Amino acid sequence: MKLLRSVASVVLSYMVVYGIVLCSDPVLTHFYPSQYVRGRIPPVFLLWISTAIFGMASILGGWLCVRLAPFRPGGHLFVLFLLGELGGGYFTWQMWGRGRPHWYSVVWLIAWPVCLWLGGLGRRAAPTPRFAM
């Protein structure tokens, strides 16, 4: 049961991040219909908005991973990091030279571990006890 929960914590966290990022494109298309046109690269400000959404989703994914991990949350976070970097590396390799700015993929590869780490810090923060007087 621990193994299943262990795998689920990593896979579910990755799916949440991927789902948020995937759902953000239609939302951005709704707000910027003339900027998000199929076959054209979005303007830089939309790429930065997309990067910010990715960062926030990654923080949430890191927090979720350590919250669901049955033991050694840091190890689970590391596996999530590896999974994302491998996927991001593959995406970068596939998209290199196809019109997207190179900084876009590089920033995502750098932001992923930082944001996961920030999300993982949420587990360590213990609630402050409040005493009634």
C-alpha positions in Angstrom: 0.0 0.0 0.0 2.9 2.3 0.8 4.4 1.7 -2.7 1.1 2.5 -4.4 0.7 5.7 -2.4 4.4 6.6 -3.1 3.9 6.2 -6.8 0.6 8.0 -6.7 2.1 11.0 -4.9 4.6 11.6 -7.7 2.3 10.8 -10.6 -0.7 12.8 -9.3 1.5 15.8 -8.6 2.9 15.7 -12.1 -0.6 15.4 -13.6 -1.8 18.3 -11.6 1.0 20.6 -12.8 0.6 19.3 -16.4 -3.2 19.8 -16.2 -3.0 23.3 -15.0 -0.5 24.3 -17.6 -2.5 22.6 -20.3 -5.7 24.3 -19.2 -4.1 27.7 -19.1 -3.7 27.9 -22.9 -7.5 28.0 -23.5 -7.9 30.6 -20.8 -5.1 32.8 -22.2 -6.7 32.3 -25.7 -10.0 33.6 -24.3 -8.4 36.7 -22.8 -6.0 37.4 -25.8 -7.8 35.9 -28.9 -5.8 38.0 -31.4 -2.5 37.1 -29.8 -3.0 33.3 -29.4 -3.3 32.2 -33.1 -2.6 28.7 -34.2 0.7 28.6 -36.1 2.0 31.8 -34.7 4.3 32.3 -31.7 2.6 34.2 -28.9 4.1 37.6 -27.9 6.8 37.6 -25.2 4.5 39.0 -22.5 2.1 36.0 -23.0 5.1 33.6 -22.8 6.0 35.2 -19.4 2.4 34.9 -18.2 2.5 31.2 -19.2 5.8 30.9 -17.4 4.4 32.4 -14.2 1.4 30.0 -14.4 3.8 27.2 -14.8 5.8 28.4 -11.7 2.7 28.6 -9.5 1.5 25.2 -10.7 5.0 23.7 -10.0 4.9 25.1 -6.4 1.5 23.5 -5.9 2.8 20.3 -7.4 5.8 20.3 -5.1 3.5 20.9 -2.1 1.1 18.2 -3.1 3.9 15.7 -3.7 5.4 16.1 -0.2 1.9 16.1 1.4 0.9 12.8 -0.2 4.3 11.1 0.2 3.9 8.3 2.8 7.6 8.6 3.8 10.8 10.5 2.8 9.0 13.4 1.1 12.4 14.7 -0.2 12.9 11.6 -2.1 9.5 11.8 -3.7 10.1 15.4 -4.6 13.4 14.4 -6.2 11.7 11.7 -8.4 9.1 14.4 -9.4 12.0 16.7 -10.3 13.6 14.0 -12.4 10.4 13.2 -14.2 9.8 16.9 -15.0 13.3 17.5 -16.1 13.3 14.5 -18.4 10.0 15.6 -19.9 11.1 19.2 -20.2 14.4 18.1 -21.7 12.6 16.1 -24.3 10.2 18.9 -25.1 13.1 21.4 -25.4 14.9 19.0 -27.8 11.7 18.6 -29.9 10.9 22.3 -30.0 14.5 23.7 -30.5 14.6 25.5 -33.8 10.9 25.5 -34.4 10.3 29.2 -33.8 9.8 29.3 -30.1 12.4 31.5 -28.3 15.1 29.3 -26.8 14.9 31.2 -23.4 11.4 29.9 -23.0 12.4 26.3 -22.6 15.5 27.1 -20.6 13.6 29.2 -18.1 11.1 26.4 -17.6 13.9 23.9 -17.0 15.4 26.2 -14.4 12.1 27.2 -12.8 10.9 23.6 -12.3 13.3 22.5 -9.6 13.2 25.9 -7.8 9.4 26.0 -7.7 9.2 22.3 -6.6 11.6 23.1 -3.8 9.5 26.1 -2.7 6.4 24.0 -2.7 8.2 21.3 -0.8 9.0 23.7 2.0 5.3 23.9 2.8 5.4 20.6 4.5 8.1 21.6 6.9 6.3 24.7 8.2 4.7 23.7 11.4 1.6 25.6 12.5 2.1 28.0 15.3 0.2 26.9 18.4 -2.3 29.5 19.7 -2.9 29.5 23.4 -6.2 30.8 24.8 -5.8 33.3 27.5 
